Amino acid sequence: MKKLNISLPEHVLTALNTLESNGFECYCVGGAIRDIILGKKPFDFDITTNATPDDITRIFDHTVPTGLKHGTVTVVIDKNNIEITTYRSEDDYSDHRSPDSVRFLNSVEGDVMRRDFTMNAVLYNPKKGIYDPVNGLGDINDRLIRAVGEPSKRFTEDALRIMRAFRFCAQLDFSLEKKTLEAALKLSETVKILSRERIFSELQKTITAKFPQNADPLFECGTFEFLRLNLKTSLSAVACLPCDFSLRFSYLCYLNSLDCKAVLKALKSDNETVSECEKLLGLFNSDAPKTKYELKILLNQFGIESVQKVLNSSFEFFANTKELKALLNDIITADEPYKISHLSIGGNELKALGFEGEQIGAVLAKLLDKVMQAPELNNSETLKKLAVTIE
């Protein structure tokens, strides 16, 4: 492995120094250290220590009691949040998600053994250097995700770790160590006990990762059948698309003939994502437009954002994508109408002409159709004359 150069931000160093100057032991641990080792930019920093939550609250000026039950206090330094957690061991996971109880420890060794994967159990202190009791560095070097201790125990404790394992594979292009993979697949049905929101969050990260196909085994073994998310195609099919969840997910639904609305509703997705995916799926199921008029019909049905998202994707879903991009540019440049709101008249003008109720919407739709074919008709006087001729 190349020589490690671990540089921590000033606010993290301040937190470590504050703990040590008050007589406590502490290390930076978790994903941030893993990412630094991999040469990636870390985001959230976690510290583990033998200081108790009361100690942490006492010695830092700005703290937030984010997880006192599990020994976690968020410390704010120069507007940066750092989670500081007391060394602990955990007893029983009756809900397969969080420990029923925790015991605070004075020794870091016991704390390491309750962590999920070896790559996330590498600890670092600027004065002491790397502490790596479970060979996390070796597994990072071998690009392996290995459970700390007995894999079945780790996954039985927390079913979310199964999804996290495959998500890490997809993000980092790692492989699951043999016993860890076997345990994850054997226990994969326990994922259904997780909240839909947690499942959705992990799926979003997995599907939008750089190597989504690394998570194929989790779909192949039927883990998500209870969500009607059955994939017959490899996730590699979306790897060529931009890392946009709605675009990738709707394309997966298109390839696998899935009802994206039903799946997303089962996942407790937000309405905005559901709507966007429905529009994109509609586009994927549409015939390729051949004329500017046909393209305007798609713009009207599915919105310019969805059309641009598909046309600007490098995988060129439509055979005539280049021509369509040129046509779309013409429409935008010339400000040509494709929505009722683009018309130079509206409901009030039609009311003044004697139209009422449902007639108004029907007439506006017919006027729009004429204007999409001949944009020069889009002026108030011309549309009023046309309106009275429409049956």
C-alpha positions in Angstrom: 0.0 0.0 0.0 1.2 3.5 -0.8 2.4 5.6 2.1 -0.5 7.1 4.1 -0.8 10.8 4.3 -3.7 11.5 6.7 -4.4 15.2 7.0 -7.4 16.2 9.2 -9.3 19.6 9.0 -8.6 22.1 11.7 -11.9 21.7 13.4 -11.3 18.0 13.8 -7.9 18.6 15.2 -9.4 21.1 17.6 -11.9 18.5 18.8 -9.1 15.8 19.3 -6.9 18.3 21.1 -9.7 19.4 23.4 -10.4 15.8 24.4 -6.8 15.0 25.0 -6.0 18.2 27.0 -8.9 17.1 29.3 -7.3 13.7 29.9 -9.3 11.6 27.5 -8.3 9.1 24.8 -9.7 9.7 21.3 -9.4 8.7 17.6 -11.0 9.8 14.3 -12.7 6.7 12.9 -15.1 5.6 10.2 -15.9 6.6 6.6 -13.7 9.8 6.7 -10.6 7.9 7.5 -11.4 5.3 4.9 -12.0 7.9 2.2 -8.7 9.7 3.1 -6.9 6.4 2.7 -8.6 5.9 -0.7 -7.6 9.4 -1.8 -11.2 10.7 -1.7 -12.5 13.9 -0.2 -14.1 13.1 3.2 -17.2 14.8 4.4 -18.5 13.8 7.8 -15.9 13.2 10.6 -16.6 10.9 13.6 -14.6 10.7 16.7 -14.6 7.9 19.2 -13.4 8.4 22.8 -13.5 7.2 26.4 -15.1 10.5 27.4 -18.7 10.0 28.4 -21.5 12.2 26.9 -21.5 14.2 30.1 -17.8 14.8 29.8 -18.2 15.8 26.1 -21.0 18.3 27.0 -18.9 19.7 29.8 -15.7 20.4 27.9 -17.1 21.7 24.6 -18.8 25.1 24.3 -21.4 24.1 21.6 -22.9 20.6 21.7 -26.1 19.0 20.5 -27.5 15.9 22.3 -28.1 14.0 19.0 -27.8 10.4 20.4 -27.2 10.4 24.1 -28.9 6.9 24.5 -26.1 5.5 22.3 -23.4 7.7 23.6 -23.3 10.3 20.8 -23.0 14.0 21.1 -22.6 16.4 18.1 -20.0 19.0 18.7 -20.1 22.2 16.7 -16.7 23.9 16.0 -16.4 26.8 13.6 -19.9 25.9 12.2 -18.7 22.3 11.5 -20.5 19.4 13.1 -18.5 16.4 14.5 -20.1 13.4 16.0 -18.3 12.3 19.1 -19.3 8.9 20.5 -18.2 7.1 23.7 -16.4 3.8 23.4 -19.2 1.2 23.8 -20.4 -2.3 23.4 -23.9 -3.2 22.3 -26.4 -5.8 23.6 -29.1 -7.5 21.5 -30.8 -6.0 18.5 -34.4 -7.2 18.9 -35.6 -4.9 16.0 -32.6 -5.8 13.7 -31.8 -2.2 13.6 -30.5 -0.6 16.8 -29.1 -2.1 20.1 -31.5 -2.6 22.9 -28.9 -1.3 25.3 -25.3 -0.1 25.2 -22.5 -0.2 27.8 -19.9 2.5 27.8 -16.3 1.2 27.7 -13.0 2.7 28.7 -11.0 0.7 26.1 -11.1 1.3 22.3 -10.6 -2.4 21.5 -14.1 -3.4 22.5 -15.5 -0.5 20.6 -13.8 -1.6 17.4 -15.4 -5.0 17.6 -19.0 -3.7 17.4 -18.4 -1.9 14.1 -19.8 -3.0 10.8 -16.9 -3.5 8.3 -13.1 -3.6 8.7 -12.6 -0.7 6.2 -14.7 1.5 8.6 -12.9 0.4 11.7 -9.5 2.0 11.0 -8.7 4.6 13.7 -6.4 7.5 13.5 -4.9 9.9 16.0 -2.3 12.5 14.8 -0.1 11.7 17.9 -0.5 8.0 17.9 -0.9 7.3 14.2 -3.0 4.5 12.7 -4.7 1.9 15.0 -5.9 -1.0 12.9 -6.7 -4.1 15.0 -9.0 -5.8 12.4 -6.7 -5.3 9.3 -9.0 -2.7 7.7 -6.0 -1.3 5.8 -5.3 -4.6 4.3 -8.9 -5.0 3.1 -9.0 -1.5 1.7 -5.8 -2.3 -0.2 -7.5 -5.5 -1.5 -10.7 -3.6 -2.2 -12.7 -6.0 0.0 -15.6 -5.3 2.3 -15.4 -7.7 5.2 -17.6 -7.7 8.3 -15.9 -7.2 11.6 -16.1 -10.5 13.5 -18.9 -12.9 12.5 -20.7 -11.6 9.4 -24.1 -13.2 10.3 -24.0 -11.6 13.7 -23.2 -8.2 12.2 -26.1 -8.5 9.7 -28.5 -9.9 12.3 -27.8 -7.0 14.5 -28.6 -4.4 11.8 -30.3 -5.4 8.5 -29.4 -2.0 7.0 -25.8 -3.2 7.0 -26.7 -5.6 4.2 -27.8 -2.8 2.0 -24.8 -0.6 3.1 -22.4 -3.4 2.1 -23.7 -3.5 -1.5 -24.0 0.2 -1.6 -20.3 0.5 -0.7 -19.5 -2.0 -3.4 -21.3 0.1 -5.9 -19.7 3.4 -4.8 -16.2 2.2 -4.2 -15.9 -0.7 -6.7 -15.1 -3.1 -3.9 -16.1 -6.7 -3.6 -17.7 -8.5 -0.7 -15.4 -11.0 1.1 -16.7 -14.5 0.5 -18.2 -15.2 4.0 -19.6 -11.7 4.2 -21.3 -12.1 0.9 -22.7 -15.5 1.8 -24.1 -14.1 5.1 -25.5 -11.0 3.4 -27.4 -13.0 0.8 -28.6 -15.6 3.3 -30.1 -12.9 5.5 -31.2 -10.5 2.8 -34.9 -11.1 3.4 -34.5 -9.3 6.8 -34.2 -6.1 4.8 -38.0 -6.0 4.6 -38.2 -5.2 8.3 -36.5 -1.9 7.7 -38.4 1.3 7.3 -39.2 2.1 3.7 -37.5 5.5 4.1 -34.2 3.8 5.0 -34.5 1.3 2.1 -35.2 4.2 -0.3 -32.2 6.2 0.9 -29.8 3.3 0.4 -31.3 2.4 -3.0 -30.9 6.0 -4.2 -27.2 5.9 -3.2 -26.7 2.5 -4.8 -28.5 3.2 -8.1 -26.7 6.5 -8.6 -23.3 5.1 -7.7 -20.5 4.8 -10.3 -20.6 1.0 -10.3 -24.3 0.1 -9.6 -23.9 -3.4 -11.2 -21.9 -4.4 -8.1 -25.2 -4.5 -6.2 -26.8 -7.0 -8.7 -26.7 -10.0 -6.3 -28.9 -8.1 -3.8 -31.6 -7.9 -6.5 -31.0 -11.3 -8.0 -31.8 -13.1 -4.8 -35.2 -11.6 -4.5 -34.5 -9.2 -1.6 -36.9 -6.6 -2.9 -39.8 -8.7 -4.2 -42.0 -7.4 -1.4 -41.6 -4.0 -3.1 -42.4 -5.3 -6.6 -38.8 -4.3 -7.5 -37.9 -7.3 -9.5 -35.1 -6.7 -12.0 -34.3 -9.0 -14.9 -31.6 -6.7 -16.2 -28.2 -5.9 -14.6 -27.8 -2.5 -13.0 -24.9 -2.1 -15.4 -27.7 -1.0 -17.9 -27.9 2.4 -16.1 -24.1 2.8 -15.4 -23.8 4.8 -18.7 -26.4 7.3 -17.6 -25.7 10.4 -15.5 -25.8 9.8 -11.7 -29.4 11.1 -11.5 -31.8 8.9 -9.5 -35.0 9.7 -11.4 -33.3 9.1 -14.8 -31.7 5.9 -13.8 -34.7 4.5 -11.9 -37.2 5.3 -14.6 -34.9 3.7 -17.2 -34.7 0.6 -15.0 -38.5 0.5 -14.7 -38.7 0.8 -18.5 -36.3 -2.1 -19.1 -38.1 -4.3 -16.6 -41.7 -3.3 -17.3 -42.2 -2.0 -13.8 -44.8 0.3 -12.5 -42.5 3.0 -11.2 -45.3 4.9 -9.4 -46.3 1.8 -7.4 -42.7 0.9 -6.5 -41.9 4.5 -5.4 -45.1 4.8 -3.4 -44.2 1.5 -1.6 -40.8 3.1 -0.8 -42.5 6.2 0.6 -40.8 8.4 -2.0 -41.6 12.1 -2.1 -44.2 13.1 -4.7 -41.8 15.2 -6.7 -39.6 12.2 -7.4 -42.7 10.1 -8.3 -43.9 12.7 -10.7 -40.5 13.1 -12.3 -40.0 9.3 -12.7 -43.5 8.9 -14.2 -42.7 11.6 -16.8 -39.4 10.0 -17.7 -40.9 6.6 -18.0 -43.5 8.0 -20.3 -40.8 9.4 -22.4 -39.0 6.1 -22.6 -42.2 4.4 -23.6 -42.8 7.0 -26.4 -42.0 6.7 -30.1 -39.1 8.9 -31.2 -40.4 12.2 -32.5 -39.4 12.9 -36.0 -40.6 16.5 -36.4 -40.6 19.7 -34.4 -44.4 19.3 -33.9 -44.0 15.8 -32.5 -41.3 17.0 -30.2 -43.5 19.8 -28.9 -46.2 17.2 -28.1 -43.7 15.4 -25.9 -42.7 18.7 -24.3 -46.3 19.4 -23.6 -46.9 15.9 -22.1 -43.7 15.4 -20.1 -42.2 18.8 -19.6 -39.0 20.4 -20.9 -36.9 19.3 -17.9 -37.7 15.6 -18.5 -37.1 15.9 -22.3 -33.8 17.7 -21.8 -32.7 15.1 -19.2 -33.2 12.3 -21.7 -31.8 14.1 -24.8 -28.7 15.4 -22.9 -27.8 11.9 -21.6 -24.8 10.5 -23.3 -26.4 7.1 -24.0 -28.7 8.7 -26.7 -31.9 6.8 -26.1 -33.5 7.9 -29.3 -31.8 7.0 -32.5 -32.2 10.5 -33.8 -31.1 12.2 -30.5 -28.7 14.7 -32.3 -31.5 15.9 -34.6 -33.9 16.2 -31.7 -31.4 18.2 -29.7 -31.1 20.6 -32.6 -34.9 20.9 -32.9 -35.3 21.5 -29.2 -32.7 24.2 -29.4 -34.7 25.9 -32.2 -37.9 25.7 -30.1 -36.2 27.3 -27.1 -34.3 29.9 -29.1 -37.4 31.0 -31.0 -39.6 30.8 -27.9 -42.1 28.6 -29.7 -45.2 27.6 -27.7 -45.8 24.0 -26.5 -48.0 24.7 -23.4 -51.4 26.3 -23.0 -49.8 28.9 -20.7 -47.7 29.9 -23.8 -50.8 31.0 -25.7 -51.4 34.7 -26.3 -55.0 34.3 -25.0 -56.5 32.5 -22.0 -59.7 31.6 -20.3 -60.9 35.2 -19.7 -60.7 36.1 -23.4 -62.6 33.0 -24.3 -65.3 33.8 -21.7 -65.7 37.2 -23.3 -66.3 35.4 -26.7 -69.1 33.3 -25.1 -67.3 30.1 -24.2 -67.9 28.6 -20.8 -67.1 25.6 -18.5 -65.4 22.7 -20.1 -65.6 24.4 -23.5 -62.8 26.7 -22.5 -60.3 24.0 -21.8 -61.2 22.1 -25.0 -60.8 25.2 -27.2 -57.5 26.1 -25.6 -56.2 22.6 -26.3 -57.2 22.8 -30.0 -55.7 26.3 -30.3 -52.4 25.0 -28.8 -52.4 22.2 -31.3 -52.7 24.7 -34.2 -50.0 27.0 -32.7 -47.6 24.1 -32.1 -47.8 23.4 -35.8 -47.7 27.1 -36.9 -46.1 29.3 -34.2 -46.9 32.5 -36.2 -50.6 32.1 -35.3 -49.8 32.8 -31.7 -51.2 36.3 -31.4 -54.3 37.4 -29.6 -56.4 38.6 -32.5 -55.6 35.6 -34.7 -56.4 33.2 -31.9 -59.7 34.9 -31.1 -60.7 34.5 -34.8 -59.7 30.9 -34.8 -61.5 30.2 -31.5 -64.9 31.1 -32.9 -64.4 28.7 -35.8 -63.6 25.7 -33.6 -66.5 23.3 -33.1 
